[in-house]
Amino acid sequence: MNTNIRTDLALEVRESFAEDDVEIRGVILTEEYDKKNKIRITNVVIKDQHGAKAMGKPIGTYITIEAPELKEASDDYHKPVSEVISKNIIKLIKDIDKDNVLIVGLGNREVTPDALGPYTVDNLFITRHLIKEYGDEFRTKNHIGNISAISPGVMGQTGMETSEIIKGIMKETKPDLVIVIDALASRSIKRVNTTIQLSDTGICPGSGVGNNRKALNEETLGTKVIALGVPTVVDAMTIVVDTLSQYMEATGFEDNEINQFTNEIRNQSMDNMFVTPKDIDEAVKRISYTISEAINACFSKPIKRLI
């Protein structure tokens, strides 16, 4: 396994093992492909502590949805992607009571690559205040869940850990389920703005860029946590190494020579630089809307907003 890889995606961690065709004990990988919509869905299930140690991730299910055209401005493409996201959120929720759901949009809306969470919350159909106003009969008649949401910002803005803010809200609202949305980091430029990861293990905000905050998971919050994220940045060192590796391979270098050279390159410092595409503003807006539509479809049927 390449321990230098910096990524939030469980699929990329699995791909980093040299023995790609060898089964890792405690880890199950399955894949399906929607040829019509060009959407690949990969399930990585970490079943035990051996698998967790090998992968460096908690026991649980990680679903990766790869949609190469997601970054394009095509409503016809975003709709099937939204449906796939919705289907897999329901798959992770299983039999968990979802009558009272808290959705958390992590990140800093002032920094576009980190604004996925807040932008998604902006487009959600929030219903908790409507149910409090009109009662359970209104909820039943309109087939809607009790949905509340928060964009807590980042520690530099609030002076508080996100977990502290969420725990305070949960003490008052007592949700049955928490869905956390965050921007992620990938090790592949091809997966930036084209990939969605879902997991039932929660999330450590900022882990992909080396800025770990306290985990948001069932252990820390006391409630089931579903995490949803999209990689919006890639480590600059990864781009350098991948480009050099491709060039050396094309010019006839042996694998051991390439590995030795790239390992030496990785030891050079680039001061934790991360790269994002130039169209990140529009991409994040489009993708956040796609995600919000998927979440809305999970917990409510569209009705006319009353407020």
URJONOR-V219533 format. One record per residue. N is the residue number from 1. PHI is phi in whole degrees, -180 to 180 (NA if undefined). NEAR is the number of other C-alpha atoms within 10 Angstrom. D_FIRST is the distance of its C-alpha to the first C-alpha in whole Angstrom. Layout:
n->N phi->PHI near->NEAR d_first->D_FIRST
n->N phi->PHI near->NEAR d_first->D_FIRST
This chain:
n->1 phi->NA near->14 d_first->0
n->2 phi->-84 near->11 d_first->4
n->3 phi->-78 near->9 d_first->6
n->4 phi->-84 near->11 d_first->9
n->5 phi->-65 near->17 d_first->9
n->6 phi->-118 near->21 d_first->12
n->7 phi->-158 near->22 d_first->13
n->8 phi->-98 near->24 d_first->15
n->9 phi->-91 near->25 d_first->15
n->10 phi->-62 near->24 d_first->13
n->11 phi->-62 near->18 d_first->13
n->12 phi->-70 near->18 d_first->11
n->13 phi->-63 near->20 d_first->8
n->14 phi->-62 near->19 d_first->8
n->15 phi->-70 near->13 d_first->9
n->16 phi->-77 near->17 d_first->5
n->17 phi->-73 near->16 d_first->4
n->18 phi->-63 near->10 d_first->6
n->19 phi->-91 near->11 d_first->8
n->20 phi->-61 near->11 d_first->10
n->21 phi->-94 near->8 d_first->13
n->22 phi->-106 near->8 d_first->12
n->23 phi->-71 near->10 d_first->13
n->24 phi->-92 near->17 d_first->11
n->25 phi->-60 near->14 d_first->14
n->26 phi->91 near->17 d_first->15
n->27 phi->-128 near->21 d_first->14
n->28 phi->-115 near->14 d_first->17
n->29 phi->-122 near->15 d_first->16
n->30 phi->-130 near->10 d_first->20
n->31 phi->-144 near->11 d_first->21
n->32 phi->-139 near->11 d_first->25
n->33 phi->-135 near->13 d_first->26
n->34 phi->-92 near->11 d_first->29
n->35 phi->-65 near->8 d_first->31
n->36 phi->-62 near->6 d_first->34
n->37 phi->-100 near->15 d_first->32
n->38 phi->58 near->13 d_first->29
n->39 phi->-116 near->22 d_first->27
n->40 phi->-106 near->16 d_first->24
n->41 phi->-118 near->20 d_first->23
n->42 phi->-118 near->19 d_first->19
n->43 phi->-105 near->20 d_first->19
n->44 phi->-112 near->19 d_first->16
n->45 phi->-110 near->20 d_first->18
n->46 phi->-96 near->25 d_first->16
n->47 phi->-94 near->16 d_first->19
n->48 phi->-149 near->14 d_first->18
n->49 phi->-66 near->16 d_first->17
n->50 phi->-63 near->15 d_first->14
n->51 phi->-65 near->20 d_first->13
n->52 phi->-63 near->18 d_first->13
n->53 phi->-68 near->13 d_first->12
n->54 phi->-65 near->17 d_first->8
n->55 phi->-89 near->22 d_first->9
n->56 phi->71 near->13 d_first->11
n->57 phi->-139 near->17 d_first->14
n->58 phi->-66 near->17 d_first->17
n->59 phi->-60 near->20 d_first->18
n->60 phi->157 near->18 d_first->20
n->61 phi->-110 near->19 d_first->20
n->62 phi->-123 near->24 d_first->19
n->63 phi->-110 near->27 d_first->21
n->64 phi->-111 near->26 d_first->20
n->65 phi->-109 near->23 d_first->23
n->66 phi->-104 near->21 d_first->23
n->67 phi->-130 near->22 d_first->26
n->68 phi->-55 near->17 d_first->26
n->69 phi->-96 near->17 d_first->30
n->70 phi->-61 near->22 d_first->29
n->71 phi->-77 near->20 d_first->30
n->72 phi->-86 near->15 d_first->33
n->73 phi->-85 near->13 d_first->37
n->74 phi->-130 near->11 d_first->37
n->75 phi->-63 near->12 d_first->39
n->76 phi->-63 near->9 d_first->39
n->77 phi->-87 near->18 d_first->35
n->78 phi->-67 near->23 d_first->34
n->79 phi->-63 near->14 d_first->36
n->80 phi->-64 near->16 d_first->34
n->81 phi->-64 near->25 d_first->31
n->82 phi->-59 near->19 d_first->33
n->83 phi->-66 near->18 d_first->34
n->84 phi->-67 near->16 d_first->30
n->85 phi->-61 near->28 d_first->29
n->86 phi->-59 near->20 d_first->32
n->87 phi->-59 near->15 d_first->32
n->88 phi->-81 near->19 d_first->28
n->89 phi->-63 near->22 d_first->29
n->90 phi->-60 near->15 d_first->32
n->91 phi->-61 near->12 d_first->30
n->92 phi->-74 near->19 d_first->28
n->93 phi->-67 near->17 d_first->31
n->94 phi->57 near->10 d_first->32
n->95 phi->-100 near->8 d_first->35
n->96 phi->-68 near->11 d_first->35
n->97 phi->-63 near->12 d_first->38
n->98 phi->-120 near->19 d_first->38
n->99 phi->-70 near->14 d_first->42
n->100 phi->-130 near->18 d_first->41
n->101 phi->-119 near->21 d_first->38
n->102 phi->-109 near->24 d_first->37
n->103 phi->-111 near->25 d_first->34
n->104 phi->-115 near->23 d_first->33
n->105 phi->-99 near->25 d_first->32
n->106 phi->-77 near->27 d_first->30
n->107 phi->117 near->26 d_first->30
n->108 phi->-111 near->23 d_first->32
n->109 phi->-67 near->17 d_first->35
n->110 phi->-82 near->10 d_first->36
n->111 phi->-119 near->10 d_first->33
n->112 phi->-52 near->19 d_first->32
n->113 phi->-62 near->24 d_first->28
n->114 phi->-106 near->21 d_first->28
n->115 phi->-99 near->25 d_first->31
n->116 phi->-56 near->31 d_first->30
n->117 phi->-62 near->30 d_first->31
n->118 phi->-60 near->24 d_first->34
n->119 phi->-64 near->26 d_first->35
n->120 phi->-65 near->27 d_first->34
n->121 phi->-60 near->24 d_first->37
n->122 phi->-58 near->16 d_first->39
n->123 phi->-102 near->17 d_first->39
n->124 phi->-78 near->20 d_first->39
n->125 phi->-90 near->23 d_first->42
n->126 phi->-88 near->21 d_first->43
n->127 phi->-126 near->22 d_first->46
n->128 phi->-57 near->20 d_first->46
n->129 phi->-68 near->13 d_first->49
n->130 phi->-69 near->17 d_first->50
n->131 phi->-67 near->18 d_first->50
n->132 phi->-64 near->12 d_first->52
n->133 phi->-79 near->10 d_first->54
n->134 phi->-109 near->10 d_first->55
n->135 phi->89 near->12 d_first->54
n->136 phi->-67 near->15 d_first->52
n->137 phi->-62 near->10 d_first->55
n->138 phi->-63 near->14 d_first->54
n->139 phi->-64 near->19 d_first->50
n->140 phi->-65 near->11 d_first->51
n->141 phi->-63 near->8 d_first->53
n->142 phi->-101 near->14 d_first->50
n->143 phi->55 near->13 d_first->47
n->144 phi->-121 near->24 d_first->45
n->145 phi->-87 near->23 d_first->43
n->146 phi->-91 near->21 d_first->43
n->147 phi->-110 near->23 d_first->41
n->148 phi->-125 near->20 d_first->41
n->149 phi->-151 near->22 d_first->38
n->150 phi->-150 near->18 d_first->38
n->151 phi->-114 near->22 d_first->36
n->152 phi->-77 near->22 d_first->36
n->153 phi->75 near->22 d_first->35
n->154 phi->-122 near->17 d_first->32
n->155 phi->-57 near->13 d_first->33
n->156 phi->-64 near->9 d_first->35
n->157 phi->-94 near->9 d_first->37
n->158 phi->-111 near->11 d_first->38
n->159 phi->75 near->9 d_first->37
n->160 phi->-127 near->13 d_first->36
n->161 phi->-64 near->16 d_first->32
n->162 phi->-56 near->22 d_first->32
n->163 phi->-62 near->18 d_first->31
n->164 phi->-67 near->13 d_first->35
n->165 phi->-65 near->14 d_first->36
n->166 phi->-64 near->18 d_first->35
n->167 phi->-62 near->16 d_first->36
n->168 phi->-65 near->11 d_first->40
n->169 phi->-67 near->15 d_first->40
n->170 phi->-64 near->17 d_first->39
n->171 phi->-62 near->10 d_first->41
n->172 phi->-89 near->8 d_first->44
n->173 phi->-94 near->14 d_first->43
n->174 phi->50 near->14 d_first->41
n->175 phi->-72 near->21 d_first->39
n->176 phi->-85 near->17 d_first->37
n->177 phi->-151 near->21 d_first->34
n->178 phi->-120 near->26 d_first->32
n->179 phi->-114 near->23 d_first->31
n->180 phi->-111 near->25 d_first->29
n->181 phi->-118 near->30 d_first->28
n->182 phi->-151 near->25 d_first->26
n->183 phi->-78 near->27 d_first->25
n->184 phi->-119 near->28 d_first->21
n->185 phi->-118 near->28 d_first->18
n->186 phi->-118 near->25 d_first->16
n->187 phi->-99 near->25 d_first->14
n->188 phi->-126 near->17 d_first->16
n->189 phi->-64 near->21 d_first->20
n->190 phi->-68 near->12 d_first->21
n->191 phi->-94 near->21 d_first->20
n->192 phi->-67 near->24 d_first->22
n->193 phi->65 near->29 d_first->25
n->194 phi->-128 near->21 d_first->25
n->195 phi->-132 near->26 d_first->22
n->196 phi->-121 near->25 d_first->23
n->197 phi->-113 near->23 d_first->21
n->198 phi->-117 near->25 d_first->23
n->199 phi->-151 near->26 d_first->22
n->200 phi->-105 near->23 d_first->24
n->201 phi->-109 near->21 d_first->22
n->202 phi->81 near->25 d_first->24
n->203 phi->-155 near->23 d_first->22
n->204 phi->-110 near->17 d_first->22
n->205 phi->-55 near->24 d_first->24
n->206 phi->80 near->20 d_first->22
n->207 phi->-65 near->17 d_first->19
n->208 phi->-66 near->22 d_first->17
n->209 phi->-110 near->19 d_first->20
n->210 phi->72 near->12 d_first->19
n->211 phi->-125 near->9 d_first->23
n->212 phi->-64 near->11 d_first->22
n->213 phi->-115 near->16 d_first->25
n->214 phi->-63 near->15 d_first->26
n->215 phi->-64 near->19 d_first->24
n->216 phi->-114 near->26 d_first->27
n->217 phi->-149 near->22 d_first->26
n->218 phi->-63 near->16 d_first->28
n->219 phi->-67 near->12 d_first->28
n->220 phi->-86 near->13 d_first->29
n->221 phi->-103 near->18 d_first->32
n->222 phi->78 near->13 d_first->33
n->223 phi->-141 near->16 d_first->33
n->224 phi->-58 near->20 d_first->30
n->225 phi->-124 near->26 d_first->28
n->226 phi->-104 near->23 d_first->27
n->227 phi->-107 near->24 d_first->25
n->228 phi->-134 near->26 d_first->25
n->229 phi->-149 near->24 d_first->24
n->230 phi->-131 near->30 d_first->23
n->231 phi->-69 near->28 d_first->21
n->232 phi->-116 near->28 d_first->24
n->233 phi->-138 near->27 d_first->22
n->234 phi->-137 near->26 d_first->19
n->235 phi->-63 near->23 d_first->18
n->236 phi->-59 near->17 d_first->20
n->237 phi->-61 near->23 d_first->18
n->238 phi->-62 near->21 d_first->15
n->239 phi->-62 near->16 d_first->19
n->240 phi->-62 near->13 d_first->19
n->241 phi->-66 near->19 d_first->16
n->242 phi->-63 near->15 d_first->16
n->243 phi->-65 near->11 d_first->20
n->244 phi->-66 near->16 d_first->20
n->245 phi->-63 near->19 d_first->17
n->246 phi->-64 near->11 d_first->20
n->247 phi->-65 near->13 d_first->23
n->248 phi->-67 near->16 d_first->21
n->249 phi->-66 near->13 d_first->20
n->250 phi->-69 near->9 d_first->24
n->251 phi->-98 near->9 d_first->25
n->252 phi->96 near->9 d_first->24
n->253 phi->-71 near->12 d_first->22
n->254 phi->-76 near->10 d_first->19
n->255 phi->-59 near->12 d_first->16
n->256 phi->-66 near->9 d_first->15
n->257 phi->-69 near->13 d_first->18
n->258 phi->-64 near->19 d_first->16
n->259 phi->-62 near->13 d_first->13
n->260 phi->-63 near->10 d_first->15
n->261 phi->-67 near->15 d_first->17
n->262 phi->-67 near->17 d_first->15
n->263 phi->-65 near->13 d_first->13
n->264 phi->-66 near->11 d_first->17
n->265 phi->-63 near->14 d_first->18
n->266 phi->-62 near->15 d_first->15
n->267 phi->-76 near->10 d_first->17
n->268 phi->-80 near->9 d_first->20
n->269 phi->-86 near->9 d_first->21
n->270 phi->-122 near->11 d_first->22
n->271 phi->56 near->8 d_first->24
n->272 phi->51 near->10 d_first->21
n->273 phi->-86 near->12 d_first->23
n->274 phi->-124 near->16 d_first->22
n->275 phi->-116 near->17 d_first->24
n->276 phi->-135 near->18 d_first->26
n->277 phi->-63 near->14 d_first->28
n->278 phi->-70 near->8 d_first->32
n->279 phi->-97 near->9 d_first->33
n->280 phi->-60 near->17 d_first->31
n->281 phi->-59 near->13 d_first->34
n->282 phi->-69 near->14 d_first->35
n->283 phi->-62 near->22 d_first->32
n->284 phi->-66 near->24 d_first->31
n->285 phi->-63 near->16 d_first->35
n->286 phi->-67 near->22 d_first->35
n->287 phi->-68 near->26 d_first->31
n->288 phi->-64 near->24 d_first->33
n->289 phi->-67 near->21 d_first->36
n->290 phi->-59 near->23 d_first->34
n->291 phi->-67 near->29 d_first->32
n->292 phi->-63 near->22 d_first->35
n->293 phi->-65 near->21 d_first->37
n->294 phi->-64 near->23 d_first->34
n->295 phi->-69 near->25 d_first->35
n->296 phi->-57 near->19 d_first->39
n->297 phi->-67 near->18 d_first->39
n->298 phi->-71 near->19 d_first->37
n->299 phi->-120 near->21 d_first->39
n->300 phi->-160 near->18 d_first->43
n->301 phi->-98 near->13 d_first->45
n->302 phi->-56 near->12 d_first->46
n->303 phi->-136 near->10 d_first->49
n->304 phi->-66 near->7 d_first->51
n->305 phi->-65 near->9 d_first->51
n->306 phi->-95 near->6 d_first->53
n->307 phi->-131 near->6 d_first->53
